[in-house]
Amino acid sequence: MKSRLLGGIAALVLAVVGAILLFVYVQGASARAQAGLEPVNVLIVKQQIPAGTKAADLGSSVQAQSIPKSAVPQGALTSLAEQAGKVTAVDLEPGEQLLAARLIDPRDLVPGTVPVPDGLEEVTFLLGPERLLGGRIEAGDSVTVFTSFESQEGMPADAPVSAEIKGWKQSTGILFHDVLVTAVQKAAPKTESSTSSEEGVEMPNGSAFVTVARSDVDAAKMIFSAEYGSIWLAKQTDSTAKSDPPLTTFGGLY
């Protein structure tokens, strides 16, 4: 009788303990499930973004979207605030989350290069330092391309109407905006004596090979300009105003 009573009490205690442990486990599982479903705002790619795109230019191509925390991989970005100066390392497809690993310093790929966007090709020009911002244009920059020509006797009738009709022979105009610089190859910096002692700005050290990404049609125009005229690059910023001015000639300069 006594042993039966003790056995019943033990069974009751075990049942109570089991019920408590089950309750605690269920509560924990519920908490874990809720934590996994906790919404997190991350950046989602809206449209295809080519490799080499600057982080500063991604604003219209990504959007913040709330998704369950359990579906957010490590390194997912919630903003672009700390990505200044970086570029996309690969092509980004619509619907994917923007990861920090997808944005890198342009120089981390191959020193002095950035990826070539799909559909474009690279072409290289040898330019003096005064034609590339004193040698301060770098891979990843966007530039405006200016070209200058001096017409020759017997220029064909289908040549651009510029100064020829007015009797002037020289002209300068904007060829392209938003040209991506993919590589810059220049000589190593000179010794300390070649720098400005007041500002600490490195002086130009000769010419440099500047490689840009452009379509085959545009590349042909740039090659023609370099072959028969001259090219001058101007570095763009995020706030650069882009206009379409007429050709500049001496007659129109003033």
C-alpha positions as CSV (number, residue, x, y, z in Angstrom):
1,M,0.0,0.0,0.0
2,K,2.7,2.4,1.0
3,S,4.9,1.5,-2.0
4,R,1.9,2.1,-4.3
5,L,1.3,5.5,-2.7
6,L,5.0,6.5,-3.2
7,G,4.9,5.2,-6.8
8,G,1.8,7.3,-7.5
9,I,3.4,10.4,-6.0
10,A,6.5,9.9,-8.0
11,A,4.5,9.4,-11.2
12,L,2.6,12.6,-10.4
13,V,5.8,14.6,-9.8
14,L,7.3,13.3,-13.1
15,A,4.1,14.2,-14.9
16,V,4.2,17.7,-13.5
17,V,7.9,18.2,-14.3
18,G,7.3,16.9,-17.8
19,A,4.5,19.3,-18.3
20,I,6.6,22.2,-17.1
21,L,9.5,21.2,-19.4
22,L,7.2,20.8,-22.3
23,F,5.6,24.2,-21.6
24,V,9.1,25.8,-21.4
25,Y,10.2,24.2,-24.7
26,V,7.1,25.2,-26.5
27,Q,7.4,28.8,-25.3
28,G,11.1,28.8,-26.3
29,A,10.3,27.5,-29.8
30,S,7.6,30.1,-30.2
31,A,10.0,32.8,-29.2
32,R,12.6,31.5,-31.6
33,A,10.0,31.3,-34.4
34,Q,8.8,34.9,-33.7
35,A,12.4,36.1,-33.6
36,G,13.0,34.5,-37.0
37,L,9.9,36.2,-38.4
38,E,10.8,39.6,-37.0
39,P,10.8,42.0,-40.0
40,V,14.0,43.6,-41.1
41,N,14.4,46.4,-43.7
42,V,17.1,45.5,-46.2
43,L,18.0,46.9,-49.7
44,I,16.6,44.9,-52.6
45,V,17.8,45.3,-56.2
46,K,14.9,46.6,-58.4
47,Q,16.6,46.4,-61.8
48,Q,19.7,45.0,-63.3
49,I,22.9,46.8,-62.1
50,P,26.0,46.3,-64.1
51,A,29.4,45.6,-62.5
52,G,31.4,48.7,-61.9
53,T,28.4,50.9,-60.9
54,K,29.3,53.4,-58.2
55,A,27.4,53.0,-54.9
56,A,26.4,56.7,-55.2
57,D,24.5,55.8,-58.3
58,L,22.5,52.9,-56.8
59,G,19.7,55.0,-55.2
60,S,17.2,54.6,-58.0
61,S,18.0,50.9,-58.6
62,V,17.5,49.6,-55.1
63,Q,14.7,49.9,-52.6
64,A,14.2,49.1,-48.9
65,Q,12.0,46.1,-48.3
66,S,10.8,44.4,-45.1
67,I,11.5,40.7,-45.0
68,P,11.7,38.1,-42.1
69,K,14.9,38.2,-40.2
70,S,15.5,34.5,-40.8
71,A,15.7,35.2,-44.5
72,V,18.3,37.9,-44.2
73,P,21.9,36.7,-44.9
74,Q,24.9,38.1,-43.1
75,G,26.2,41.3,-44.6
76,A,22.8,42.4,-46.1
77,L,22.8,46.2,-46.3
78,T,20.0,48.4,-44.9
79,S,21.4,51.6,-46.4
80,L,24.2,53.0,-48.6
81,A,25.4,55.5,-46.0
82,E,28.8,53.8,-45.5
83,Q,29.4,52.7,-49.0
84,A,30.8,55.9,-50.6
85,G,33.6,55.4,-53.1
86,K,32.7,51.7,-53.7
87,V,31.5,50.0,-56.9
88,T,29.6,46.8,-57.6
89,A,31.9,43.9,-58.0
90,V,29.6,41.9,-60.2
91,D,26.3,42.3,-62.1
92,L,23.3,42.5,-59.7
93,E,20.0,41.0,-60.7
94,P,16.5,42.2,-59.7
95,G,15.1,40.6,-56.5
96,E,18.4,39.9,-54.8
97,Q,19.4,41.4,-51.5
98,L,22.3,44.0,-51.7
99,L,25.2,42.5,-49.7
100,A,28.2,44.4,-48.4
101,A,30.5,41.9,-50.2
102,R,29.0,43.0,-53.5
103,L,30.4,46.5,-53.1
104,I,34.2,46.9,-53.1
105,D,36.9,49.5,-53.5
106,P,37.6,49.7,-57.3
107,R,41.3,49.1,-56.6
108,D,40.5,45.8,-54.8
109,L,39.7,44.0,-58.1
110,V,42.9,44.4,-60.1
111,P,45.0,47.4,-59.0
112,G,43.7,50.4,-60.9
113,T,40.8,48.8,-62.6
114,V,37.0,48.4,-62.4
115,P,34.8,45.8,-64.1
116,V,33.5,46.5,-67.6
117,P,29.7,46.8,-67.8
118,D,28.0,44.2,-69.9
119,G,27.7,45.2,-73.6
120,L,30.6,47.6,-73.6
121,E,34.2,47.2,-74.6
122,E,37.5,48.9,-73.5
123,V,39.7,51.2,-75.4
124,T,42.9,53.0,-74.2
125,F,44.2,56.4,-74.9
126,L,47.6,58.0,-74.1
127,L,46.9,61.4,-72.6
128,G,49.1,64.1,-71.1
129,P,48.5,65.0,-67.4
130,E,46.9,68.3,-68.3
131,R,44.2,66.4,-70.3
132,L,43.3,64.1,-67.4
133,L,42.9,66.5,-64.4
134,G,46.6,66.7,-63.7
135,G,46.8,62.9,-63.4
136,R,44.1,62.7,-60.7
137,I,41.5,60.8,-62.8
138,E,41.2,57.2,-61.5
139,A,39.5,54.0,-62.3
140,G,35.8,54.2,-61.4
141,D,35.5,57.9,-62.3
142,S,32.9,59.1,-64.7
143,V,34.2,61.7,-67.2
144,T,33.1,64.1,-69.9
145,V,35.0,63.7,-73.1
146,F,35.9,66.9,-75.1
147,T,37.4,66.8,-78.5
148,S,39.2,69.5,-80.5
149,F,39.9,69.6,-84.2
150,E,41.6,71.8,-86.7
151,S,40.1,71.3,-90.1
152,Q,42.4,70.8,-93.1
153,E,42.1,72.1,-96.7
154,G,39.7,69.9,-98.7
155,M,37.6,68.8,-95.8
156,P,34.6,66.8,-97.1
157,A,31.3,68.5,-97.4
158,D,29.7,66.1,-94.8
159,A,32.1,67.4,-92.1
160,P,30.4,69.0,-89.1
161,V,29.2,72.5,-89.7
162,S,31.4,74.5,-87.4
163,A,33.9,77.2,-88.2
164,E,34.6,76.3,-91.8
165,I,31.6,78.2,-93.1
166,K,32.6,81.2,-91.1
167,G,36.2,81.0,-92.0
168,W,37.4,79.5,-88.8
169,K,39.3,76.3,-88.8
170,Q,39.4,75.2,-85.1
171,S,36.6,73.8,-83.0
172,T,36.0,72.1,-79.6
173,G,32.9,70.3,-78.5
174,I,31.6,67.7,-76.1
175,L,31.7,64.2,-77.4
176,F,30.2,62.2,-74.5
177,H,29.1,62.5,-70.9
178,D,29.2,59.7,-68.4
179,V,32.2,57.8,-69.7
180,L,33.4,55.2,-67.2
181,V,37.1,55.0,-66.6
182,T,38.0,51.4,-66.1
183,A,41.8,51.7,-65.7
184,V,44.6,54.3,-65.4
185,Q,48.2,53.3,-66.0
186,K,50.8,55.9,-65.1
187,A,54.4,56.1,-64.0
188,A,55.3,55.7,-60.3
189,P,55.2,59.0,-58.2
190,K,58.4,61.0,-58.3
191,T,60.5,61.6,-55.2
192,E,59.5,64.0,-52.4
193,S,61.2,66.9,-54.2
194,S,58.6,66.7,-57.0
195,T,55.7,67.6,-54.8
196,S,54.4,70.9,-53.7
197,S,55.8,71.8,-50.3
198,E,52.9,74.1,-49.5
199,E,49.9,72.0,-50.4
200,G,51.4,68.5,-50.4
201,V,49.8,67.8,-53.8
202,E,51.7,65.5,-56.1
203,M,52.7,67.1,-59.3
204,P,51.9,65.4,-62.6
205,N,54.4,62.8,-63.6
206,G,54.1,62.5,-67.4
207,S,51.4,61.0,-69.5
208,A,49.1,58.1,-68.6
209,F,47.2,55.4,-70.4
210,V,43.5,55.9,-69.7
211,T,41.1,53.0,-70.5
212,V,37.4,53.7,-70.8
213,A,34.4,51.4,-71.3
214,R,32.2,52.4,-74.3
215,S,30.1,50.8,-77.1
216,D,31.9,49.9,-80.3
217,V,30.3,52.9,-82.1
218,D,31.3,55.3,-79.4
219,A,34.8,53.8,-79.2
220,A,35.2,54.4,-82.9
221,K,34.4,58.1,-82.4
222,M,36.9,58.4,-79.6
223,I,39.6,56.7,-81.6
224,F,38.9,59.0,-84.6
225,S,39.2,62.0,-82.2
226,A,42.5,60.8,-80.8
227,E,43.8,60.0,-84.3
228,Y,42.9,63.2,-86.1
229,G,42.3,65.7,-83.3
230,S,42.8,65.7,-79.5
231,I,40.9,64.5,-76.4
232,W,40.5,66.3,-73.1
233,L,38.8,64.6,-70.1
234,A,36.8,66.4,-67.4
235,K,35.9,64.6,-64.2
236,Q,32.2,64.5,-63.3
237,T,30.7,64.6,-59.8
238,D,27.3,63.6,-58.5
239,S,26.0,67.2,-59.0
240,T,27.6,67.8,-62.4
241,A,25.2,69.6,-64.8
242,K,25.1,68.0,-68.2
243,S,24.2,70.2,-71.2
244,D,24.6,70.0,-74.9
245,P,26.3,73.2,-76.0
246,P,27.1,73.9,-79.6
247,L,30.7,73.6,-81.0
248,T,33.0,76.2,-79.6
249,T,35.0,78.2,-82.2
250,F,37.0,81.4,-82.0
251,G,34.1,83.3,-83.6
252,G,31.7,82.0,-81.0
253,L,34.0,82.2,-78.0
254,Y,33.2,85.8,-77.2
